């Protein structure tokens, strides 16, 4: 068992206390995790603040080289990272391998970018230049569903832009982030990147800290509101990637047998623990029965189990608190609709929820209105497409969504009416690193990915110079 340490000011150090990290498939202890005190947090912030002047002045090309070095170090230990990720998070090992590879790819992508200054005006009277300056100390707070890849899209742009960083993973999945910190200790100058873990008790101290210039947060909308309120005390820059209740609208020109596996995959990836997962489906009445039957068949055939076991397609829910929430959504589906697959929880250890399909459920049911963040999928019938679009938009969320059709022009027309940051047509969960991604309404603020995501970690600075001599 690895002896995990915090990373503060270039040194791997024990925490002020420890906590057990559980494997959600077995409920057994994976490892004891060090947890930081507020004094250690303050030490990490002070180290990052002290490291900022030299790091921000270092040429961008050199910062990029170190990011590429970190990516290579991760890939050299990909299997170790992946097995640990499966143990603490629960996802099947092949998906964990994909996430580790994606984390390295994310670091490499941001290392390929640049922040050139732009000449806005150059005439006889003046020359005006726009630059992107680093902000200072940035805090990256990451969730438990994709602890590594969501870290990379904060660390990559944050460090490339010249900021120094404090990284805090979710308390239920801290181990892979601490292992990430071990690699960082060997690559980056002291204080440039610091990694701490907590018992869910340091978030408020981070978001209110006067020496932290920006918070990049991925998590629930409820917690995102707290981050935003706390950051207001110092007008911190924030990027919030929050919850979603993504609707899939199926048009009447598709084959239910063909579209069902794509919808099922989009709804149950990572056992439904994806902010952008399909959370509700609107299907034409004419194909409603057939689509429900196809989805139920796929749910009944899915292989659920320990992510380390070969052939597992769906692992457990990551933690007991979320497991209890998903159980409540199943009961809501049972009360207000008809469960046609799943719904019965297995006995024994582990937070396992079988993929569950619910039909004949009204739009105002909790399972439809709220974000379930688990493999429980409601299917609603419609007879009027405009009404389906209106119901899809009748949500406080606006993260993503999908349209399924054999007519791309029609698909684009429907997609254009969905009030979300990202809408896919005939695919789902396609997130290229070079395409900006962000939420509408209560699904977030700002964007991640792409050049735009990099610029979120900078302050736009205008230099306006007169050409006339003094």
C-alpha positions as CSV (number, residue, x, y, z in Angstrom):
1,X,0.0,0.0,0.0
2,X,1.4,3.4,-1.0
3,X,2.3,5.8,1.8
4,X,0.4,8.9,0.5
5,X,1.6,12.4,1.3
6,X,0.4,15.9,0.8
7,X,2.5,18.2,-1.5
8,X,3.3,21.5,0.1
9,X,6.1,23.8,-1.1
10,X,7.8,21.1,-3.1
11,X,7.9,18.6,-0.1
12,X,5.8,15.5,0.4
13,X,4.6,15.7,3.9
14,X,2.1,13.9,6.2
15,X,-1.2,15.5,7.0
16,X,-2.3,16.8,10.3
17,X,-4.7,13.8,10.5
18,X,-5.8,10.9,8.3
19,X,-9.0,9.4,7.0
20,X,-9.8,6.0,5.4
21,X,-10.6,5.9,1.7
22,X,-13.1,3.1,0.8
23,X,-13.5,1.0,-2.3
24,X,-17.1,1.6,-3.2
25,X,-17.3,-1.9,-4.7
26,X,-16.3,-3.7,-1.5
27,X,-16.6,-1.0,1.2
28,X,-13.1,-2.1,2.3
29,X,-10.3,0.4,3.1
30,X,-8.1,1.2,0.1
31,X,-5.6,3.3,2.1
32,X,-5.3,5.8,4.9
33,X,-5.2,9.3,3.4
34,X,-3.4,12.3,4.9
35,X,-5.7,15.3,5.5
36,X,-4.5,18.9,5.8
37,X,-5.2,21.3,8.6
38,X,-6.1,24.9,7.9
39,X,-2.6,25.8,8.9
40,X,-1.2,23.5,6.2
41,X,-3.6,25.0,3.7
42,X,-2.3,28.4,4.6
43,X,1.3,27.1,4.3
44,X,0.5,25.8,0.8
45,X,-1.1,29.1,-0.3
46,X,1.9,31.1,1.1
47,X,4.3,28.8,-0.9
48,X,2.2,29.2,-4.1
49,X,2.2,33.0,-3.6
50,X,6.0,33.0,-3.0
51,X,6.6,30.9,-6.1
52,X,4.4,33.0,-8.4
53,X,6.8,35.8,-9.4
54,X,9.5,33.5,-10.7
55,X,7.0,31.0,-12.3
56,X,5.0,33.7,-14.1
57,X,8.2,35.2,-15.5
58,X,9.4,31.8,-16.8
59,X,9.0,31.6,-20.6
60,X,5.7,30.0,-21.6
61,X,7.6,27.4,-23.6
62,X,9.5,26.2,-20.5
63,X,6.2,25.9,-18.6
64,X,4.8,23.9,-21.5
65,X,7.8,21.6,-21.4
66,X,7.2,20.8,-17.8
67,X,3.6,20.0,-18.5
68,X,4.6,17.6,-21.2
69,X,7.1,16.0,-18.7
70,X,4.3,15.5,-16.3
71,X,2.1,13.9,-19.0
72,X,4.9,11.5,-19.8
73,X,5.5,10.6,-16.2
74,X,1.8,9.8,-15.8
75,X,1.8,7.6,-18.9
76,X,4.8,5.7,-17.6
77,X,2.7,4.7,-14.6
78,X,-0.6,4.5,-16.4
79,X,-1.6,1.1,-15.0
80,X,-0.7,2.0,-11.5
81,X,-2.8,5.2,-11.7
82,X,-5.7,3.3,-13.3
83,X,-5.8,0.5,-10.8
84,X,-5.8,3.0,-7.9
85,X,-8.5,5.0,-9.7
86,X,-10.7,2.0,-10.0
87,X,-10.2,1.1,-6.4
88,X,-11.1,4.5,-5.0
89,X,-13.7,5.5,-7.6
90,X,-15.2,2.3,-8.7
91,X,-15.2,2.6,-12.5
92,X,-14.2,-0.3,-14.7
93,X,-10.5,-0.6,-15.2
94,X,-10.6,0.0,-19.0
95,X,-12.4,3.3,-18.3
96,X,-9.9,4.1,-15.7
97,X,-7.1,3.5,-18.2
98,X,-8.9,5.8,-20.6
99,X,-9.2,8.5,-17.9
100,X,-5.5,8.4,-17.1
101,X,-4.6,8.5,-20.8
102,X,-7.1,11.4,-21.2
103,X,-5.5,13.2,-18.3
104,X,-2.1,13.1,-20.0
105,X,-3.6,14.1,-23.3
106,X,-5.2,17.1,-21.6
107,X,-1.9,18.3,-20.2
108,X,-0.3,17.8,-23.6
109,X,-3.1,19.8,-25.3
110,X,-2.7,22.8,-23.1
111,X,1.0,22.6,-23.4
112,X,0.6,23.1,-27.2
113,X,-1.2,26.4,-26.8
114,X,0.1,29.9,-26.6
115,X,-0.9,33.3,-25.3
116,X,0.4,35.8,-27.8
117,X,-0.2,39.5,-27.4
118,X,-2.6,41.0,-29.8
119,X,-2.3,44.4,-31.5
120,X,-5.7,46.0,-31.3
121,X,-4.8,49.3,-32.9
122,X,-1.7,50.7,-34.5
123,X,-2.1,54.1,-36.1
124,X,-0.3,57.5,-36.2
125,X,-1.4,58.4,-32.7
126,X,-1.3,55.2,-30.7
127,X,-0.4,51.6,-30.4
128,X,-2.8,49.4,-28.3
129,X,-1.8,45.9,-27.3
130,X,-3.9,43.3,-25.5
131,X,-2.0,40.8,-23.3
132,X,-3.1,37.9,-21.1
133,X,-1.5,38.1,-17.7
134,X,-1.5,35.3,-15.1
135,X,-3.8,35.9,-12.1
136,X,-1.7,34.6,-9.2
137,X,-2.6,31.6,-7.0
138,X,-5.4,29.4,-8.4
139,X,-7.3,26.8,-6.5
140,X,-8.5,23.7,-8.4
141,X,-11.3,21.9,-6.6
142,X,-12.3,18.6,-8.3
143,X,-15.1,16.1,-7.8
144,X,-15.2,12.3,-7.4
145,X,-16.6,11.2,-10.7
146,X,-13.5,11.9,-12.9
147,X,-10.9,13.0,-10.3
148,X,-7.9,13.0,-12.8
149,X,-9.2,14.3,-16.1
150,X,-11.1,17.1,-14.4
151,X,-7.9,18.0,-12.6
152,X,-5.9,18.1,-15.9
153,X,-8.2,20.7,-17.5
154,X,-7.5,23.0,-14.5
155,X,-3.8,22.3,-13.9
156,X,-2.9,22.4,-17.6
157,X,-4.2,25.9,-18.4
158,X,-3.6,27.2,-14.9
159,X,0.1,26.4,-15.0
160,X,0.7,27.2,-18.7
161,X,-0.8,30.7,-18.1
162,X,1.8,31.3,-15.4
163,X,-0.3,30.8,-12.3
164,X,0.7,28.7,-9.3
165,X,-1.8,26.3,-7.9
166,X,-3.5,24.6,-4.9
167,X,-5.2,21.3,-5.8
168,X,-7.9,19.8,-3.6
169,X,-9.7,16.6,-4.6
170,X,-13.0,15.3,-3.3
171,X,-12.6,13.6,0.1
172,X,-13.8,10.3,-1.3
173,X,-11.4,10.1,-4.2
174,X,-8.1,11.8,-3.0
175,X,-5.6,9.1,-3.7
176,X,-4.9,9.4,-7.4
177,X,-4.6,13.2,-7.0
178,X,-2.0,12.7,-4.2
179,X,-0.2,10.3,-6.5
180,X,-0.3,13.0,-9.2
181,X,1.3,15.3,-6.6
182,X,4.2,12.9,-6.1
183,X,5.0,13.3,-9.8
184,X,4.6,17.0,-9.6
185,X,7.1,17.1,-6.7
186,X,9.8,15.7,-9.0
187,X,9.0,18.0,-11.9
188,X,8.0,21.5,-10.8
189,X,9.8,24.1,-8.7
190,X,8.7,24.2,-5.0
191,X,5.4,26.0,-4.4
192,X,4.3,26.0,-8.1
193,X,1.8,23.3,-7.5
194,X,0.6,22.1,-4.1
195,X,-1.8,19.2,-3.4
196,X,-3.8,18.8,-0.3
197,X,-6.7,16.6,0.8
198,X,-9.3,17.3,3.4
199,X,-12.4,15.8,5.2
200,X,-14.7,18.2,3.3
201,X,-13.8,20.9,5.8
202,X,-11.4,23.3,3.9
203,X,-13.5,24.4,1.0
204,X,-14.8,27.5,2.7
205,X,-11.2,28.5,3.8
206,X,-10.0,28.1,0.2
207,X,-12.8,30.0,-1.5
208,X,-12.5,32.9,1.0
209,X,-8.7,33.0,1.2
210,X,-7.4,36.5,0.4
211,X,-4.3,35.2,-1.4
212,X,-6.2,33.0,-3.8
213,X,-7.0,34.9,-7.0
214,X,-9.2,32.3,-8.7
215,X,-11.2,29.2,-7.9
216,X,-11.8,26.6,-10.7
217,X,-14.5,24.3,-9.3
218,X,-16.3,21.3,-10.7
219,X,-19.2,19.8,-8.7
220,X,-22.8,20.2,-7.8
221,X,-24.8,23.4,-8.4
222,X,-25.6,23.7,-4.7
223,X,-21.9,23.7,-3.8
224,X,-21.1,25.9,-6.7
225,X,-23.5,28.6,-5.3
226,X,-21.5,28.4,-2.0
227,X,-18.2,28.8,-3.9
228,X,-19.6,31.8,-5.7
229,X,-20.9,33.5,-2.6
230,X,-17.7,33.0,-0.7
231,X,-15.6,34.2,-3.6
232,X,-17.6,37.4,-3.7
233,X,-15.8,38.7,-0.6
234,X,-12.7,39.4,-2.6
235,X,-14.2,39.3,-6.1
236,X,-12.2,36.2,-7.0
237,X,-12.3,35.0,-10.5
238,X,-14.3,31.7,-10.7
239,X,-15.0,29.0,-13.2
240,X,-17.9,26.8,-12.2
241,X,-18.8,23.6,-14.0
242,X,-21.9,22.4,-12.2
243,X,-24.8,20.0,-12.5
244,X,-26.9,19.1,-15.4
245,X,-30.2,17.4,-16.4
246,X,-29.4,16.8,-20.0
247,X,-32.4,15.9,-22.2
248,X,-32.2,13.6,-25.2
249,X,-34.8,14.4,-27.8
250,X,-35.5,11.5,-30.2
251,X,-37.1,12.5,-33.5
252,X,-39.6,10.4,-35.4
253,X,-37.3,9.4,-38.3
254,X,-34.9,7.1,-36.4
255,X,-34.8,3.4,-35.8
256,X,-35.3,2.7,-32.1
257,X,-33.1,-0.4,-32.3
258,X,-30.3,1.7,-33.7
259,X,-30.5,4.7,-31.4
260,X,-31.2,2.8,-28.1
261,X,-27.6,1.6,-27.5
262,X,-26.3,5.1,-28.1
263,X,-28.8,6.6,-25.6
264,X,-28.1,3.8,-23.1
265,X,-24.3,4.4,-23.3
266,X,-24.8,8.2,-22.9
267,X,-26.9,7.6,-19.9
268,X,-25.0,4.9,-18.1
269,X,-21.3,5.8,-18.7
270,X,-19.5,5.8,-15.3
271,X,-22.8,4.4,-13.9
272,X,-24.5,7.6,-14.8
273,X,-22.1,9.7,-12.7
274,X,-21.4,12.2,-15.4
275,X,-22.5,15.8,-15.4
276,X,-23.2,15.6,-19.1
277,X,-24.9,12.2,-19.0
278,X,-28.3,11.8,-20.6
279,X,-30.6,12.2,-17.7
280,X,-34.0,12.1,-19.4
281,X,-35.3,11.0,-22.8
282,X,-38.2,12.4,-24.8
283,X,-39.5,10.0,-27.5
284,X,-42.3,10.2,-30.0
285,X,-45.4,8.4,-29.0
286,X,-45.3,6.4,-32.2
287,X,-42.0,4.6,-31.2
288,X,-42.3,5.0,-27.4
289,X,-43.0,1.4,-26.6
290,X,-40.3,0.0,-28.9
291,X,-37.6,2.4,-27.6
292,X,-38.6,1.6,-24.0
293,X,-38.3,-2.1,-24.7
294,X,-34.9,-1.7,-26.4
295,X,-33.5,0.3,-23.5
296,X,-34.9,-2.2,-20.9
297,X,-33.2,-5.0,-22.8
298,X,-29.9,-3.3,-22.8
299,X,-30.3,-2.5,-19.0
300,X,-31.0,-6.2,-18.3
301,X,-28.0,-7.3,-20.3
302,X,-25.5,-4.9,-18.7
303,X,-22.8,-6.4,-16.6
304,X,-22.5,-4.7,-13.2
305,X,-19.7,-5.5,-10.8
306,X,-16.3,-4.6,-9.3
307,X,-14.4,-2.5,-11.7
308,X,-11.3,-4.7,-11.4
309,X,-13.2,-7.7,-12.7
310,X,-12.9,-8.4,-16.4
311,X,-16.1,-7.8,-18.3
312,X,-17.6,-5.3,-15.9
313,X,-19.5,-2.5,-17.7
314,X,-21.0,-0.7,-14.8
315,X,-19.2,-0.2,-11.5
316,X,-20.8,1.0,-8.2
317,X,-22.0,4.4,-7.2
318,X,-18.9,6.1,-5.8
319,X,-20.0,6.9,-2.3
320,X,-22.7,6.0,0.2
321,X,-24.3,9.5,0.3
322,X,-24.8,9.4,-3.5
323,X,-26.0,5.8,-3.3
324,X,-28.7,6.8,-0.9
325,X,-29.8,9.6,-3.2
326,X,-30.0,7.4,-6.2
327,X,-32.1,4.9,-4.2
328,X,-34.6,7.8,-3.5
329,X,-34.8,8.4,-7.3
330,X,-35.6,4.8,-7.9
331,X,-38.4,5.0,-5.4
332,X,-39.7,8.1,-7.0
333,X,-39.7,6.3,-10.3
334,X,-41.5,3.3,-8.8
335,X,-44.1,5.7,-7.2
336,X,-44.7,7.9,-10.2
337,X,-43.9,5.7,-13.2
338,X,-43.3,2.1,-14.2
339,X,-39.9,0.5,-13.7
340,X,-39.4,-1.9,-16.7
341,X,-35.7,-2.8,-16.0
342,X,-33.6,-2.8,-12.8
343,X,-34.9,-1.2,-9.7
344,X,-34.0,-4.1,-7.4
345,X,-30.8,-3.6,-5.4
346,X,-28.4,-6.5,-5.0
347,X,-27.6,-7.8,-1.5
348,X,-24.1,-7.7,-0.1
349,X,-21.3,-5.2,0.0
350,X,-20.8,-2.3,-2.4
351,X,-22.9,0.7,-3.5
352,X,-24.3,-1.0,-6.6
353,X,-27.3,0.3,-8.5
354,X,-28.4,-1.7,-11.5
355,X,-29.3,0.3,-14.6
356,X,-32.9,1.2,-14.2
357,X,-35.4,2.2,-16.9
358,X,-38.6,4.1,-15.9
359,X,-41.5,4.8,-18.3
360,X,-44.9,6.4,-18.1
361,X,-43.6,9.1,-15.7
362,X,-44.8,12.7,-15.6
363,X,-42.6,15.7,-16.3
364,X,-43.0,17.0,-12.7
365,X,-41.6,13.9,-11.1
366,X,-38.4,14.3,-9.1
367,X,-36.6,11.8,-11.3
368,X,-37.3,14.0,-14.3
369,X,-36.9,17.4,-12.6
370,X,-33.7,16.8,-10.6
371,X,-30.3,15.5,-11.5
372,X,-30.1,11.8,-10.4
373,X,-26.4,11.3,-11.1
374,X,-26.8,7.6,-11.3
375,X,-28.0,4.9,-13.8
376,X,-31.7,5.6,-13.5
377,X,-33.3,6.8,-16.7
378,X,-36.8,8.2,-17.2
379,X,-38.4,7.9,-20.7
380,X,-41.2,10.3,-21.5
381,X,-43.5,10.2,-24.5
382,X,-44.4,13.2,-26.7
383,X,-46.9,13.9,-29.5
384,X,-45.9,17.5,-30.2
385,X,-42.2,18.2,-30.8
386,X,-42.5,21.8,-29.7
387,X,-43.9,20.6,-26.4
388,X,-40.9,18.2,-26.0
389,X,-38.5,21.1,-26.6
390,X,-40.4,23.2,-24.1
391,X,-40.2,20.5,-21.5
392,X,-36.5,19.9,-22.2
393,X,-35.9,23.6,-21.5
394,X,-38.1,23.7,-18.5
395,X,-35.2,23.2,-16.1
396,X,-32.9,25.2,-13.9
397,X,-30.0,23.4,-15.6
398,X,-28.5,24.0,-19.0
399,X,-25.3,21.9,-19.4
400,X,-25.8,19.7,-22.4
401,X,-28.3,17.8,-24.4
402,X,-28.7,15.6,-27.5
403,X,-30.9,15.3,-30.6
404,X,-31.3,12.1,-32.5
405,X,-32.4,12.2,-36.1
406,X,-31.6,11.1,-39.6
407,X,-32.1,14.7,-40.9
408,X,-29.2,16.8,-39.9
409,X,-30.9,20.1,-40.9
410,X,-33.8,19.2,-38.7
411,X,-31.5,18.1,-35.9
412,X,-29.7,21.5,-36.0
413,X,-33.0,23.3,-35.9
414,X,-34.1,21.5,-32.8
415,X,-30.6,21.8,-31.2
416,X,-30.7,25.5,-31.7
417,X,-33.8,25.7,-29.6
418,X,-32.3,23.9,-26.6
419,X,-31.0,26.3,-23.9
420,X,-27.8,24.5,-23.0
421,X,-24.1,25.2,-23.3
422,X,-23.5,22.2,-25.5
423,X,-25.9,20.3,-27.7
424,X,-24.9,17.2,-29.7
425,X,-26.7,15.8,-32.7
426,X,-26.5,12.0,-33.2
427,X,-23.7,11.6,-30.6
428,X,-23.1,12.3,-26.9
429,X,-20.2,12.9,-24.5
430,X,-17.9,14.1,-27.3
431,X,-15.6,16.6,-25.6
432,X,-12.6,17.5,-27.7
433,X,-10.0,19.4,-25.8
434,X,-9.9,22.2,-28.4
435,X,-13.6,22.9,-28.2
436,X,-14.8,25.2,-25.3
437,X,-17.3,23.8,-22.9
438,X,-19.5,25.5,-20.3
439,X,-22.9,25.6,-18.9
440,X,-26.0,27.8,-19.2
441,X,-28.4,28.8,-16.4
442,X,-27.5,27.1,-13.1
443,X,-25.1,24.7,-14.8
444,X,-22.1,27.0,-14.4
445,X,-20.1,30.1,-15.3
446,X,-17.2,30.4,-17.7
447,X,-15.8,27.7,-20.0
448,X,-13.2,25.0,-19.9
449,X,-11.3,23.4,-22.7
450,X,-10.0,25.2,-25.8
451,X,-8.1,28.5,-26.1
452,X,-11.0,30.1,-24.3
453,X,-10.6,27.7,-21.4
454,X,-6.9,28.8,-21.2
455,X,-7.8,32.4,-21.2
456,X,-10.1,31.9,-18.3
457,X,-7.0,31.6,-16.2
458,X,-5.7,35.0,-17.2
459,X,-6.4,38.7,-16.7
460,X,-6.9,40.6,-20.0
461,X,-4.5,43.5,-19.9
462,X,-4.6,46.5,-22.3
463,X,-1.5,48.5,-22.9
464,X,-2.4,51.8,-24.6
465,X,0.7,53.7,-25.8
466,X,0.8,57.2,-27.3
467,X,3.2,57.6,-30.2
468,X,3.8,61.3,-29.8
469,X,7.0,62.0,-27.9
470,X,6.8,63.8,-24.5
